[in-house]
Amino acid sequence: MLDAKIPSGPLDDKWTEYKGHCKLVNPANKRKLEVIIVGTGLAGASAAAALGELGYKVKAFCFQDSPRRAHSIAAQGGINAAKNYQNDGDSVFRLFYDTIKGGDYRAREANVHRLAEVSANIIDQCVAQGVPFAREYGGLLSNRSFGGTQVQRTFYAAGQTGQQLLIGAYQALERQIALGNVQMYARHEMLEIVKIDGKARGIIARNLVNGELERHFGHAVLLCTGGYGNVFYLSTNAMGSNTTAIWKAHRKGAAFANPCFTQIHPTCIPVSGDHQSKLTLMSESLRNDGRIWVPKKKDDQRKAIDIPEEERDYYLERRYPAFGNLVPRDVASRAAKERCDEGYGVGTSKQAVYLDFADAIVRYGKIEAGKEGKSNMSMEEIIVLGKEVVKEKYGNLFDMYEKITGENPYELPMRIYPAVHYTMGGLWVNYELQTTIPGLYTLGEANFSDHGANRLGASALMQGLADGYFVIPYTLGNSLADEIYNKAIETSHPAFEAAEKEVSDRINQLMNIKGKQTVESFHKRLGKIIWDKCGMARNKEGLQQAIQEIQALKKEFWSDVRIPGSINEMNPELDKANRVADFIELGELMCVDALNRNESCGGHFREEFQTEDGEALRDDANYMYVAAWESKSAHEWNLIKEPLVYDVVKPSQRSYK
Amino acid sequence: MEHYNMNLTVKVWRQKNSKDKGGFQSYPVKDISSEMSFLEMIDVLNEQLIRDGEDPIAFDHDCREGICGQCSMYINGKPHGAWKANTTCQLHMRAFKDGETVTIEPWRAGAFPVIKDLMVDRSAFDRIIQAGGYISVNTGNAVDGNALPINKDKADASFAAAMCIGCGACVAACKNSSAMLFLSAKVAHLALLPQGEPERKSRVLNMVAQMDKEGFGACTNTGACEATCPKEISISNIARLNQEYLVASLTADK
């Protein structure tokens, strides 16, 4: 039985009540308590900074060469906050409600409400740190819209919001490093959790520069290691993003929740060939101004500009008039897939749709002409003005598109197609962000708690920073208050020794296979299985096949992988092999979870369960629960259900029409 | 776009570790599509090396979308290659012709020692930030975000400086291995905002002192840094830095 430890009382008061009554640790004791933080993206860097400020002894780890490189940096569009600066009816409740609805009623009410409550503090904190958000001429903060909402609550810094927020958190972290409160271990990768008397008490990390294994003690361990989208091989994640930390924790007893809930983002640059190593997102903010369409005629060979208006199908505006191009991501992705599967796709692969800015350029151009008081401007002049406006809003995204495709999106519509982007699933955590292993916490994308079956745009940055700056400083203290009598445990303790041996045995085993196939080739094959059978659409037969195929792939990997080089040196292929080995195991669990969930909800679309017009068909009577999986053996898991109770929101068929 | 395939010779710096002397090695690569990214071409070469039983080329990279700042190759004599305002990971193979020899080296600077092959240690940049590249505000103290209106032009200028990705191309391009563009971008980002005002003087003095300690060279205004910067950070930030430094040196409380 899982206890989510949700405070009692009305939803609005839960967090306030919790903060008012949780245990505190006095400053002198904080100095004696050690906290390990793995990962330095928004969640990890903000937690490390905030806990360092409080006086805990923090050790932070990242596999990159600097904490500033974590993949939060690539988030483009923005961060939501219930500020209602636009006077358009926003409130904490609306942000809470939109997130619950957007998640297709598979998220926990209490966690989401807390997220909405602290959202406004995040913006204030970031402004105070010097994050240069976009501003209006009056000097106040600017907002824009994002998918799945009807208010403007997204704060942004051009198309580089993640970068600016991460740099803010990174600088706060570097300040704590300078003050001696945080010790930073860059180019280190966590390869095992150390448990003593049932509690998480440390980690085994590999120094990626010299290959040495290191033991680190902590009174608590925080995993802030991001999502597992790279299980698909091709995704918008960074090349190094991986599941290893949370997977090791899972194998050591932490339940893994809703692993099949993955987000396929609708607007990415399409795959161009077999050589492709990663995919690039084009921010959802582009859907504010870009119109998505395909030709009305199947297999239309004409160029986009030669297809007249009446022969274009703006299928999102047609199917979802209320939200139009701003429907949530899962809905937009499936609609693109549906059109392409039916033969209306564009480009050489036919696996793409258009995202067109021609109308927006003219609209903005006319506004600018109006500002200049010129009513007799030619269309060419208007377009020049309009392009300037579009450039200011999305310039860096347009440049990126052109660099990758060689096409100019100011002149030709972009070609886009859905790609793996985010994983809503992750380690199960209670209200305090603690996993089923006492002392082990998970923050940010690595946990499962806030986005249900589909995340709304501009909510990932919000969650990462909420968890790190405003949640964990309270909830961690609540359990560390009981640890003040426990001195740091020497890393010569047998549990550390055993954990290190486990890691080194596994590395030795990998190195001794000396097979014929490269790590990359296995990763590609795994990705194809998951994309084809556990991707945008899933069905029972396909998932059963996928499980068989993944198990076979695992055997092949452990008997035929080739890893060059040696153990005691920098060896990126060995690092990759460690990660891919874990992805293979996770891939199996994703399929097991998808097979168990006999309904469609959010990003999880089971072909057997859909409405007549092809929308996701939920089964609230049987599946309104969090599926938390406990590892039993290599291929067996126990399913523990956490029922979702909706006290405030009434779940209904999601409609964006 | 017309696509084509090409065969290339890749002449690349190989160095086993920081103590090894290192040297160039040449490898042929075949059937590279003009649609590939530069790093995908290296991926192809590495897969080939692994199959042939050789050690693949170690190089830093992560996001592959031009924002994390981790990739760092000196390609045909230029940091991040020939394209303007670009990172190595966003360089695409249509920039090359069939039959070409492509020369790849690591960043060369005393303050960036080579770790292996094309990977260098840029932790000096983190230490410069530690010296003062932040605003000292603890979590939870902030006033409302709109309580402090900021002139849009200043906010935009601050953002333009804050776009620096910390890749180190400016240092690699500079004949003196100066870190002035990197440092000035951070000083300008924070000095242009009212939030940065209280620590304005100590910040610039401490950060410059740390830069000198790390062994970066002096700035002689050649402009190579600005020309190579993937985010087009303006050299005018260096002028601002000099001004900030001068004022701080003359007026700061000692």
Interface residues (C-beta under 8 A of the other chain):
Chain A: S46 A49 A50 E53 Q64 D65 S66 P67 R68 R69 A70 H71 I73 A74 K83 Y85 N121 I123 D124 Q125 C126 V127 A128 Q129 G130 P132 F133 A134 R135 E136 Y137 G138 G139 L140 L141 A157 A158 Q160 Q163 Q164 I167 Y170 Q171 A172 E174 R175 I177 A178 M184 A186 V209 T236 A238 M239 G240 S272 G273 H275 Q276 S277 K278 T280 L281 D399 M400 K403 I404 T405 G406 E407 Y469 F470 P473 T518 E520 S521 R562 P564 G565 E569 M570 P572 E573
Chain B: M1 K16 N17 S33 E35 M36 S37 L39 E40 D43 V44 E47 L49 I50 R51 G53 E54 D55 P56 A58 D60 H61 D62 C63 R64 E65 G66 I67 C68 G69 Q70 W83 A85 N86 Q90 H92 R94 I115 K116 M119 D121 R122 S123 F125 D126 I129 Q130 A131 G133 Y134 I135 S136 V137 N138 T139 G140 N141 A142 V143 D144 G145 N146 L148 P149 I150 N151 K152 A155 D156 S158 F159 A162 M163 I165 G166 H189 L190 L193 Q195 G196
